[in-house]
Amino acid sequence: MKLKVNKYRLDNGLKILINEDHSLPLVGYYTFFKVGSRNERPGITGISHLFEHMMFNGSKKFGPKEFDRILESNGGFSNAYTTRDITVYYENFSPSAFRKVVEMEADRMENLALNETNLSFEREVVKEERRLRTDNSIMGIMEEQLYAASFYAHPYRWPVIGWMSDLDNITLKDCQDYYRKYYSPDNAVLVIIGDVNPLSSFEVIKDFYGNIPPGKIDNSVVTEEPEQKGERRIKYFKEANSISFCIGYHTVSVFDEDVFPLDLLQIILTYGGSSRLYRNLVLKKRVATSIFSEFAWRIDPSLFVFYVRMKPGIKAEKGEEIIYNEIEKIKKKGITKK
């Protein structure tokens, strides 16, 4: 599928990509900020994700929770997510609300309400999220331990949600400095798709974003991860009715053409009931209850990860052996048409 994308750029550095599609009376509006946990440092780990929550607490023109109220009254909704590389805010709404959504997004980019009350509230929300998704989750703990063991130097080593002690100690000044440094038009990309006219949409965007001053952005991460010289193995003991394990392989960055065969390999090995490892681990050998993999395209070289949950009473070594054998088959014979 080839999409017609209209590209624009404001004088302050804001990039805009618009795809006109009138198949449904809906608009998707995405704001990508080029900042994630890789841009943090010890002492403020988790601030990118914490700030994602802070962005929904009002701005100069719009009070707390008013953003969602206006969207929902126009049949829309909003959400956001944070990764190691980016933070993304997105809305779906009726075309009639376009101008109001642009106004609200521009206002929180320039005039976000940052105060101790908002910080204290969102800090506790994020800490509870960490307890739920990491501290009390087998998969969450495994992922956290895996990345901490895989990266000794690079900031991919700490979790996106941050360490609990850092969440406790992030200050209002930390948030203000972070906001001024990264939430500026020259560090953002707007992606809009749906029932819009590209040129008139651009003019609305220009009206509301055009006078926001650019920042002084430095997204560079100069630390390179040293080459790993041998296998690293972590055992984490937690009460559970079965064993789970994960295996991570160092891979390439998004700028390397090997991301395409690795993406294909991920599908062949673990996507769906007909994938090779699902057939072997779950259906044929019946040693595991689930297998999936993750290969995320990242700015810096990251990991290709397998996650496996074994059947009760079966050791992880059984699952490991099957995965290693399948990888060796591909090394020797490649991928056949079948």
GITACOR-V728362 format. One record per pair of residues at least 24 apart in sequence whose ideal C-beta (glycine too) atoms are under 10 Angstrom apart, sorted by the first residue. I is the first residue (numbers start at 1). GAP is how many residues later the second one is. Records with the same first field share a line. If there is no record, write none. Layout:
I = GAP ; GAP
This chain:
3 = 190
4 = 194
5 = 186 ; 187 ; 188 ; 193
6 = 186 ; 190 ; 191 ; 192 ; 193 ; 195 ; 196
7 = 191 ; 195
8 = 182 ; 190 ; 191 ; 193 ; 194 ; 195 ; 197 ; 198
9 = 176 ; 177 ; 180
10 = 175 ; 176 ; 180 ; 192 ; 195 ; 196 ; 199 ; 200 ; 201 ; 202 ; 204
11 = 174 ; 175 ; 195 ; 199 ; 200 ; 203
12 = 172 ; 173 ; 174 ; 176 ; 197 ; 198 ; 199 ; 200 ; 201 ; 202 ; 203
13 = 171 ; 172 ; 173 ; 174 ; 175 ; 199 ; 200 ; 201 ; 202 ; 204
14 = 92 ; 95 ; 170 ; 171 ; 172 ; 173 ; 174 ; 175 ; 176 ; 191 ; 192 ; 195 ; 196 ; 198 ; 200
15 = 170 ; 171 ; 172 ; 173 ; 174 ; 175 ; 176
16 = 172 ; 173 ; 174 ; 175 ; 176 ; 182 ; 185 ; 186 ; 189 ; 190 ; 193
17 = 172 ; 173 ; 174 ; 175 ; 176 ; 181
18 = 172 ; 173 ; 174 ; 175 ; 176 ; 178 ; 179 ; 180 ; 181 ; 183 ; 184 ; 187
19 = 172 ; 173 ; 174 ; 175 ; 177 ; 179
20 = 172 ; 173 ; 174 ; 175 ; 176 ; 177 ; 178 ; 179 ; 181
21 = 172 ; 173 ; 174 ; 175
22 = 73 ; 172 ; 173 ; 174 ; 175
23 = 171 ; 172
24 = 71 ; 170 ; 171
25 = 50 ; 69 ; 70 ; 71 ; 169 ; 170
26 = 49 ; 50 ; 66 ; 67 ; 68 ; 69 ; 167 ; 168 ; 169 ; 170
27 = 49 ; 64 ; 65 ; 66 ; 67 ; 68 ; 69 ; 70 ; 71 ; 74 ; 165 ; 166 ; 167 ; 168 ; 169 ; 174
28 = 48 ; 62 ; 63 ; 64 ; 65 ; 163 ; 164 ; 165 ; 166 ; 167 ; 168
29 = 42 ; 47 ; 49 ; 60 ; 61 ; 62 ; 63 ; 64 ; 68 ; 69 ; 72 ; 73 ; 76 ; 161 ; 162 ; 163 ; 164 ; 165 ; 167 ; 172
30 = 50 ; 58 ; 59 ; 60 ; 61 ; 62 ; 159 ; 160 ; 161 ; 162 ; 163
31 = 24 ; 49 ; 56 ; 57 ; 58 ; 59 ; 60 ; 74 ; 75 ; 77 ; 78 ; 152 ; 157 ; 158 ; 159 ; 160 ; 161
32 = 53 ; 54 ; 55 ; 56 ; 57 ; 58 ; 155 ; 156 ; 157 ; 158 ; 159
33 = 47 ; 49 ; 53 ; 54 ; 55 ; 56 ; 76 ; 149 ; 150 ; 151 ; 154 ; 155 ; 156
34 = 51 ; 52 ; 53 ; 148 ; 152 ; 153 ; 154 ; 155 ; 183 ; 185 ; 265
35 = 47 ; 50 ; 51 ; 52 ; 143 ; 146 ; 147 ; 148 ; 152 ; 153 ; 182 ; 184
36 = 46 ; 47 ; 48 ; 49 ; 50 ; 51 ; 52 ; 119 ; 120 ; 124 ; 146 ; 183 ; 262 ; 263
37 = 45 ; 46 ; 47 ; 48 ; 50 ; 110 ; 118 ; 119 ; 120 ; 121 ; 122 ; 123 ; 124 ; 125
38 = 45 ; 46 ; 47 ; 48 ; 116 ; 117 ; 118 ; 119 ; 120 ; 122 ; 181 ; 183 ; 185 ; 260 ; 261 ; 262 ; 264
39 = 45 ; 46 ; 47 ; 48 ; 116 ; 139 ; 142 ; 143 ; 179 ; 180 ; 181 ; 182
40 = 44 ; 115 ; 118 ; 120 ; 122 ; 126 ; 138
41 = 114 ; 117 ; 125
42 = 113 ; 115 ; 116 ; 121 ; 123 ; 124
43 = 120 ; 122 ; 123 ; 126 ; 127 ; 131
44 = 118 ; 119 ; 122 ; 123 ; 125 ; 126 ; 127 ; 130 ; 131 ; 133 ; 134
45 = 110 ; 112 ; 113 ; 114 ; 115 ; 116 ; 117 ; 118 ; 119 ; 120 ; 121 ; 122 ; 125
46 = 36 ; 77 ; 80 ; 81 ; 84 ; 112 ; 113 ; 114 ; 115 ; 116 ; 117 ; 118 ; 119 ; 120 ; 121 ; 124
47 = 35 ; 79 ; 115 ; 119 ; 120 ; 123 ; 127 ; 128 ; 130 ; 131 ; 135
48 = 34 ; 35 ; 36 ; 37 ; 38 ; 39 ; 112 ; 113 ; 114 ; 130 ; 134
49 = 31 ; 32 ; 33 ; 34 ; 38 ; 73 ; 77 ; 80 ; 81 ; 110 ; 111 ; 112 ; 113 ; 118
50 = 32 ; 69 ; 72 ; 73 ; 75 ; 76 ; 77 ; 79 ; 111 ; 112 ; 116 ; 117 ; 120 ; 124 ; 125 ; 128
51 = 29 ; 31 ; 36 ; 61 ; 63 ; 68 ; 71 ; 75 ; 119 ; 123 ; 124 ; 127 ; 128 ; 131 ; 132
52 = 27 ; 28 ; 29 ; 30 ; 35 ; 36 ; 37 ; 70 ; 74 ; 108
53 = 27 ; 29 ; 65 ; 66 ; 68 ; 69 ; 70 ; 72 ; 73 ; 76
54 = 54 ; 58 ; 59 ; 60 ; 61 ; 64 ; 65 ; 67 ; 68 ; 69 ; 72 ; 121 ; 124 ; 125
55 = 25 ; 32 ; 34 ; 50 ; 53 ; 54 ; 57 ; 58 ; 67 ; 124 ; 128
56 = 24 ; 33 ; 52 ; 56 ; 62 ; 66
57 = 51 ; 55 ; 56 ; 57 ; 58 ; 60 ; 61 ; 62 ; 64 ; 65
58 = 49 ; 50 ; 53 ; 54 ; 55 ; 56 ; 57 ; 60
59 = 45 ; 46 ; 47 ; 48 ; 49 ; 50 ; 51 ; 52 ; 53 ; 54 ; 55
60 = 47 ; 48 ; 50 ; 51 ; 52 ; 53
61 = 42 ; 43 ; 45 ; 46 ; 47 ; 49 ; 50
62 = 38 ; 41 ; 42 ; 45 ; 46 ; 49 ; 51
63 = 50
64 = 49 ; 53 ; 54 ; 57
66 = 38
67 = 24 ; 34 ; 37 ; 38 ; 40 ; 41
70 = 27 ; 30 ; 31 ; 33 ; 34
71 = 26 ; 29 ; 30 ; 33
73 = 24 ; 27
74 = 24 ; 26 ; 27
76 = 25
78 = 26 ; 27
81 = 79
82 = 78 ; 79
83 = 77 ; 213 ; 215 ; 216
84 = 63 ; 70 ; 71 ; 72 ; 74 ; 75 ; 76 ; 212 ; 214 ; 215 ; 216 ; 218
85 = 71 ; 75 ; 134 ; 136 ; 169 ; 211 ; 212 ; 213 ; 214 ; 215 ; 217
86 = 103 ; 212 ; 213
87 = 73 ; 95 ; 96 ; 101
88 = 101 ; 103
89 = 99
90 = 101
92 = 102
93 = 101
94 = 100 ; 101
95 = 99 ; 100 ; 101 ; 102 ; 106
96 = 99
98 = 94 ; 96 ; 97 ; 98 ; 99 ; 102 ; 103 ; 106 ; 107
99 = 101 ; 102 ; 105 ; 106 ; 108 ; 109
101 = 91 ; 103 ; 107
102 = 88 ; 90 ; 99 ; 102 ; 103 ; 104 ; 105 ; 106 ; 107
103 = 101 ; 104 ; 105 ; 106
104 = 104
105 = 83 ; 85 ; 100 ; 103 ; 104
106 = 79 ; 84 ; 98 ; 99 ; 101 ; 102 ; 103 ; 104 ; 105 ; 106
107 = 101 ; 105
108 = 75
109 = 70 ; 74 ; 75 ; 76 ; 78 ; 79 ; 99 ; 100 ; 103
110 = 69 ; 73 ; 74 ; 75 ; 98 ; 99 ; 101 ; 102 ; 103
111 = 101
112 = 63 ; 64 ; 67 ; 71
114 = 58 ; 59 ; 61 ; 62 ; 64 ; 65
115 = 57 ; 60
116 = 55 ; 56 ; 59
118 = 54 ; 57
119 = 51 ; 52 ; 53 ; 55 ; 56
120 = 52
122 = 53
123 = 44 ; 45 ; 46 ; 47
124 = 43
126 = 35 ; 36 ; 38 ; 41 ; 44
127 = 34 ; 35 ; 37 ; 40 ; 41
129 = 32 ; 38
130 = 29 ; 31 ; 32 ; 33 ; 34 ; 37
131 = 33
133 = 26 ; 28
134 = 25 ; 26 ; 27 ; 28 ; 30
135 = 29
136 = 102
137 = 101
138 = 98 ; 100 ; 102 ; 104 ; 105 ; 106 ; 107 ; 169 ; 171
139 = 105 ; 107 ; 151 ; 153 ; 168 ; 170
141 = 95 ; 97 ; 103
142 = 92 ; 94 ; 96 ; 102 ; 103 ; 104 ; 106 ; 163 ; 165 ; 166
143 = 103 ; 105 ; 151 ; 160 ; 162 ; 164
144 = 92
145 = 89 ; 90 ; 91 ; 101
146 = 86 ; 88 ; 99 ; 100 ; 101 ; 102 ; 157 ; 159 ; 161
147 = 101 ; 155 ; 156 ; 158
148 = 86
149 = 79 ; 83 ; 84 ; 85 ; 99
150 = 75 ; 78 ; 82 ; 84 ; 98 ; 99 ; 100 ; 152 ; 153 ; 155
151 = 72 ; 74 ; 75 ; 77 ; 97 ; 99 ; 149 ; 150 ; 151 ; 152
152 = 71 ; 73 ; 74 ; 76 ; 80
153 = 70 ; 71 ; 72 ; 73
154 = 67 ; 69 ; 70 ; 71 ; 72 ; 146 ; 147 ; 148
155 = 66 ; 68 ; 70 ; 145
156 = 65 ; 67 ; 69 ; 142 ; 143 ; 144 ; 145 ; 146 ; 147
157 = 68
179 = 36
180 = 35 ; 36
181 = 34 ; 35 ; 36 ; 37 ; 38
182 = 33 ; 35 ; 36 ; 37
183 = 29 ; 32
184 = 28 ; 29 ; 30 ; 31 ; 32 ; 33
185 = 24 ; 25 ; 26 ; 27 ; 28 ; 29 ; 30
186 = 26 ; 27 ; 28 ; 29 ; 30 ; 31
187 = 27 ; 28 ; 29 ; 30 ; 31 ; 32
188 = 24 ; 27 ; 29
219 = 80
221 = 78 ; 79
223 = 77
224 = 76 ; 77
225 = 25 ; 75 ; 76 ; 77
235 = 81
240 = 69 ; 72
241 = 70 ; 71 ; 72
242 = 46 ; 47 ; 67 ; 68 ; 69 ; 70 ; 71 ; 72 ; 74
243 = 45 ; 65 ; 66 ; 67 ; 68 ; 69 ; 70 ; 71 ; 72 ; 73 ; 74 ; 75 ; 76
244 = 44 ; 45 ; 46 ; 63 ; 64 ; 65 ; 66 ; 72 ; 75
245 = 43 ; 61 ; 62 ; 63 ; 64 ; 65 ; 70 ; 71 ; 72 ; 74 ; 75 ; 78
246 = 47 ; 48 ; 57 ; 59 ; 60 ; 61 ; 62 ; 70
247 = 46 ; 56 ; 57 ; 58 ; 59 ; 60 ; 61 ; 69 ; 72 ; 73 ; 76 ; 77 ; 80
248 = 46 ; 54 ; 55 ; 56 ; 57 ; 58 ; 59
249 = 46 ; 54 ; 55 ; 56 ; 57 ; 78
250 = 51 ; 52 ; 53 ; 54
251 = 44 ; 45 ; 46 ; 47 ; 50 ; 51 ; 52 ; 53 ; 54
252 = 43 ; 45 ; 46 ; 48 ; 49 ; 50 ; 52
253 = 44 ; 45 ; 46 ; 47 ; 48 ; 49
254 = 42 ; 43 ; 44 ; 45 ; 46 ; 47 ; 48
255 = 42 ; 43 ; 44 ; 45 ; 46
256 = 41 ; 45
259 = 36 ; 37 ; 38 ; 39
261 = 74
262 = 33 ; 35 ; 42
263 = 32 ; 34 ; 41
264 = 71
265 = 28 ; 30 ; 39 ; 62 ; 65 ; 70
266 = 26 ; 27 ; 28 ; 29 ; 38 ; 39 ; 40
267 = 26 ; 28
268 = 58 ; 62 ; 67
269 = 24 ; 35 ; 37 ; 54 ; 57 ; 58 ; 61
270 = 24 ; 25 ; 36 ; 37 ; 38 ; 53
276 = 46 ; 47 ; 50 ; 51 ; 53 ; 54 ; 59
277 = 29 ; 31 ; 42 ; 45 ; 46 ; 49 ; 50
279 = 47
280 = 39 ; 42 ; 43 ; 45 ; 46
281 = 25 ; 27 ; 28 ; 29 ; 30 ; 37 ; 38 ; 41 ; 42 ; 45
282 = 26 ; 27 ; 29
284 = 38
285 = 26 ; 29 ; 33 ; 34 ; 36 ; 37
286 = 25 ; 28
287 = 24 ; 26 ; 27 ; 28 ; 29 ; 30 ; 31 ; 32 ; 34 ; 35
288 = 26 ; 28 ; 30 ; 31 ; 34 ; 35
289 = 25
291 = 28 ; 31 ; 32
293 = 30
